[in-house]
Amino acid sequence: MIISRLTHSPKLEIILEKKHVKQDNYLETHELKLILDFAAQKDFETYTMLRLLNFSGIRKGELRILTWSDINFEQKTLYIYGSYSYSKHNNGDKISTTKTAEDRRLYLDDKTLDVLKKWKLKQSNHLKMLGVPSKDDSNQLVFSNTVNKIVKDYYPNKIFNAVLDELKLRRIVIHRLRHTHATHLAEAGALFYGIQQRLGHASNKDTIFIQQRN
């Protein structure tokens, strides 16, 4: 079990000073605020999903299989144990381990937890309106489709692009929210190793160059 710790690191500052950051790989703070404020007014599920992705740094595949039991509101943590990924390499089992084959527990900020609490209630009411029963916390997906099944792989990108288009912002894939999370942690002086653990990276290289990948 990996539990992320985020504290100040002079080493991280040195690394970042030597690297040239590509701005199309992440969102500036004002862009992120604009997107989240707009999403909050447009659709609460969209807002919750985008906020959770950005403020946790988890992967899209990890997000898709989250259940409410993975969120501990009292301890303020999010448990990541696997990812939704279908390929010939996993014998047809769509739920696989994370990329590093290690689970991890992430701390969440109070506002994100509050948003999740509100979404949990809204989701239950929405499913009830659709005539679809909710499940217990260990089986109820945090984000589900209209028949209470796992959302399609393209769905997070679809709703993200819809927001970007309405705001007339450049299109970026939703994975860039993960890059944005790492970038903002670095700017805040988070410990390099803490960022690596939080993102679930297997090597230092992945974390150092996350802002430079296309």
Buried (B, 14 or more C-beta within 10 A) or exposed (E): EBEBEBEEBEEBBEBBEEEEEEEEBBBEEEBBEBBBEBBBEBBBBBBBBBBBBBBBBBBBBBBBBBBBEBBEEEEBBBBBBBBBBEEEEEEEEBBBEBBBEBBBBBBBEEEBBEBBEEBBEEBBEBBEEEEBEBBEEEEBBBBBEEEBEBBEBEBBBEBBBBBBEEBEBEEBBBBBBBBBBBBBBBEEEBBBBBBBBBBBBEEEEBBBEBBEEE
